[in-house]
Amino acid sequence: MATLRRRRAVRGRRPLVLLVPAVLGLLFLMVPLAGLLIRAPWQGLPERLFSAEVGQALRLSLVCASLATVLCLLLGIPLAWLLARGDLPGRGLIRALVTVPLVLPPVVGGVALLLVLGRRGVIGQYLYDWFGIALPFSTAGVVVAEAFVAMPFLVISVEGALRGADPRYEEAAATLGASRWLTFRRVTLPSILPGVVAGTVLCWARALGEFGATITFAGNFPGRTTTMPLAVYLALETDPAAAIVLSLVLLLVSVVVLAALRERWIRGAL
C-alpha cells in the first residue's frame, strides 16, 4: 500500500511549467475542431448532407478509398513480409523508401506519379501506346494516387505485427511438412490479423482524406475525380456551408477510426 501511495503521489505532481503549455497545446488542437462544430449549419444539415453534390463526392470517395485499400492489401502485405522476414541487402534503405510517402508532400507525390504514369511518363507512355490506358485525370488515377500515399500505413502496421509474432508456430508448421505458402495462409496471417486490420483501417482512412496527390495526378472532374477533400476545397469558394458539411463527414470518419483503433494504435502501437 505504501508503494502504491508513493506512485500515486509521484504521478500527482504536475509541474506548472509543463501543465500550462500542455493545456495550450490541447486548446490549439481542439479549438479549430470546436469552431467547425459551432459554425456548422445544423438546421439545414440533412438537406445538404443528402444533396446530389455531396452524395456524388461521398460515393466516389468511398469507392476509390476502398479500391485503393484493396490494392494496398495485395501489394502491402507481401512487402511487409519481405521487410520483416526477408534477408535482403540494404533492407533499412528499402524500409526508408517505403515510408517516404509518409513525409513527402502529397503534391510532390502527385507530380512523381504524373511523370511516371502520365501519357508521356516513363511507364505511362507504354500503357497508353500499347493498351490505350491513361491513368491521369481518371477515376483509376484517383485510386492509384490514394494507394501511393496510404500504403505505408498498412506496411508499417503489418511489419510491426510480423516482427512481434512468435516464429515457433511457423517453424512447427514447416516441421509438419506445410509449404511456405500454406504456412503463411494458415499460421502467419491469422497470427498477425489484428495488425492487418489496424493497418487496413488506417490505410482506408488516409486514402479517404487524400487531397494533394489526387488533385495533381487525377485532377478535379465532378463525378469522376472529385472526392470529398476536393469537394471541400471547391465548396469553400462558392458554398462555405457545404464545405463545412463535407468537413464534418470527414471529421466523423476520423473520430470513428481513432476510436475503433484506440487499443491497437494509440495506446500500444506507437
Phi, psi and omega in degrees: 000320181296320179296319179296320179295321179296319178297318179295323180294319179295316180294332183282348179282117182239099180300132181299327182294338176263327184293317183296308178294333177295317178294320178297320177297320178296317178296321180301325181275327188271327185298316177301322178293321177296321177298324177297320179289322182293319184272003181294139178281077188297325182294319180261017184298312181300320181296316180288325182294328182256018177288163184295320183294314180295316180298320180295314179294323180292316179298315180296320180296315181296317180295312183293318179296322179292317178295320178297322179294320177298317178298319179295323178295316182295324182261326188284322180295311175300323179294318178296320177297319180296321180288326184274324187243342184283144178264082185250139171289137180071032183296326178297320178294319179297318179296321178296319179294324179296325183270000180305317180302342178292326183250348180286133175304130184305325179298321178295321176298320177295320177297317179299317178297320181295322180287335181265318187251002176292173183299332176249019181282175183301317179254325185299330180296324178285323176299322182281317182288321185271322187241353181072023181265122177238107183281321181299146176059040177219166177297323176298326177296324176299315180298316180296315180297317180293321178295324181298317184275340186263336186302322180303327179298318179291315183298315181297316181294314182290321178297318177298320178294321179295320180291332179272351181285147179283117183286351183295328179293321177293321178295322178294319178297319178295322178297326180280000175099008180287141176289167180297320180293318179294320178297319180295316183290318189263341183241304186293309185298314177299327182288335181253014185303318177303320178293323178294317180296315179298315179295323180295316181294316178296320178298315180296317180294320178294319178295322181296327183264007183291138181230302191300307180294327181294311183290333179282318186268322185255348180077192184224086181241112183308134179083347182237317180226358182279096177274182184301311179300322178292322178295324176298315181298317180291318184292335179300331182275331186245324184216083182302327180297319177294324178297322179293319179298314178297321179295322178297321178297314179294323177296318179298317178299317181297317180295317180298317180297313181294323178294321181291331184253017186298323180286320186280324190254302189292318188268345186222332190282328183265000000 
